[in-house]
Amino acid sequence: MAKVKKATKREIELIKELFLEHYPDSVTELEYKNLYELLISVMLSAQCTDKRVNIITPALFNAYPDPIALANADLNEVKSYINTCSFFNNKAKNIIKMAQYVVENYDNEIPLERDELIKLAGVGQKTANVVMIEYAGANLMAVDTHVYRVAHRLGLSDAKTATKCEEELSKKFKTDLHLLHQAMVLFGRYKCKALKPECDECFMLPHCKTSQSFKV
């Protein structure tokens, strides 16, 4: 497999401009009412679609409307609310542990600091970044499967890990990372898909390093 050509500094600037132009007010497609609901939704969305998460969370949040309720929840009951979500066994354990830690250490309030969020069960750097991006508009980049794919196809990164890809994108884009993250998610989800990407009339086609791979 030939090595993908890297985007030039000028191309990076143009790519950034195009993303901001086409997705000026991009936000998550997860549905939530507060920071507590957003955090749980993001935790559940790992290896699961936002659409599926949005289907199961209303009943979950109705049963456990705050950290105290969830901290005292029965594990099997929590599982019953999210059992159509991937890896629901571990996710159920983690969201309960998360709530217990919040009750014990943060006076029932979800902390809105990345380093504090990462201390919570089931919350890694990507999840913490997504929460900070969505809720606080933090200048952070989070790399999921869509962002990773788009970054590689556009020659923005050749990193082998999501963490390294995040570092490269943050360094190259520098500003507006919260908007660029969500723009890349939506672009990857609906346009630059893993299978059968919609290359025809794609606004990023001039900058795509792998578009020839999808030509019939």
Summary of the structure (lengths in Angstrom):
residues: 216
radius of gyration: 18.5
end to end distance: 18.1
largest distance: 58.1
contacts: 658
relative contact order: 0.14
helix: 59%
strand: 0%
